[in-house]
Amino acid sequence: MKMRQSLNQFESAFEQNKVLEQRRREQLRQRAANRSRERRVVRSQQEGKVRFSVLAVCLTATVGVVTVAMFEALTLLMT
């Protein structure tokens, strides 16, 4: 009788540990997915900042070149 009770206790403890392990693994999987998503968002924001900076520099350079070209053309027309 004690042997069966001991075996039943062992089986129930094993089942409880199994359920706890499954929950823990699922939580770890979820945390890893969240970290991955967060890294992807941060990387995307950084790339966006770099692209915006390059665009701003290109527009500024274009404005400078066009301004110089216009004044050069104007001086050619005036002479």
C-alpha positions as CSV (number, residue, x, y, z in Angstrom):
1,M,0.0,0.0,0.0
2,K,2.8,2.4,0.9
3,M,4.6,1.5,-2.3
4,R,1.6,2.5,-4.4
5,Q,1.1,5.7,-2.5
6,S,4.8,6.6,-2.9
7,L,4.6,5.8,-6.6
8,N,1.5,8.0,-7.0
9,Q,3.3,10.8,-5.2
10,F,6.3,10.4,-7.4
11,E,4.1,10.5,-10.5
12,S,2.2,13.5,-9.4
13,A,5.4,15.4,-8.6
14,F,6.8,14.4,-12.0
15,E,3.7,15.8,-13.7
16,Q,3.9,19.0,-11.7
17,N,7.6,19.5,-12.6
18,K,6.8,18.7,-16.3
19,V,4.1,21.4,-16.3
20,L,6.4,23.9,-14.6
21,E,9.2,23.2,-17.1
22,Q,6.8,23.7,-20.0
23,R,5.7,27.0,-18.6
24,R,9.3,28.1,-18.0
25,R,10.3,27.1,-21.5
26,E,7.4,29.0,-23.0
27,Q,8.2,32.1,-21.0
28,L,11.9,31.9,-22.1
29,R,10.8,31.6,-25.7
30,Q,8.5,34.6,-25.4
31,R,11.2,36.7,-23.8
32,A,13.6,35.8,-26.5
33,A,11.1,36.8,-29.2
34,N,10.4,40.1,-27.4
35,R,14.1,40.9,-27.2
36,S,14.6,40.0,-30.9
37,R,11.6,42.3,-31.8
38,E,13.0,45.1,-29.7
39,R,16.5,44.8,-31.3
40,R,14.9,44.9,-34.8
41,V,12.9,48.0,-33.9
42,V,16.1,49.8,-32.5
43,R,18.1,48.8,-35.6
44,S,15.4,50.1,-37.9
45,Q,15.3,53.4,-36.0
46,Q,19.0,53.8,-36.2
47,E,19.0,53.1,-40.0
48,G,16.3,55.7,-40.4
49,K,18.3,58.3,-38.6
50,V,21.3,57.6,-40.8
51,R,19.2,57.7,-44.0
52,F,17.7,61.0,-42.9
53,S,21.1,62.5,-42.2
54,V,22.4,61.4,-45.6
55,L,19.3,62.9,-47.3
56,A,19.8,66.2,-45.4
57,V,23.5,66.4,-46.4
58,C,22.6,65.7,-50.1
59,L,19.9,68.3,-50.1
60,T,22.2,70.9,-48.6
61,A,25.0,70.1,-51.1
62,T,22.5,70.3,-53.9
63,V,21.3,73.7,-52.7
64,G,24.9,74.9,-52.5
65,V,25.8,73.6,-56.0
66,V,22.6,75.1,-57.6
67,T,23.2,78.5,-55.9
68,V,26.8,78.7,-57.1
69,A,25.8,77.6,-60.6
70,M,23.0,80.2,-60.8
71,F,25.4,83.0,-59.8
72,E,28.0,81.8,-62.3
73,A,25.4,81.8,-65.0
74,L,24.2,85.2,-63.9
75,T,27.8,86.6,-64.1
76,L,28.2,85.1,-67.6
77,L,25.0,86.7,-68.7
78,M,25.9,90.1,-67.2
79,T,29.3,90.3,-69.0
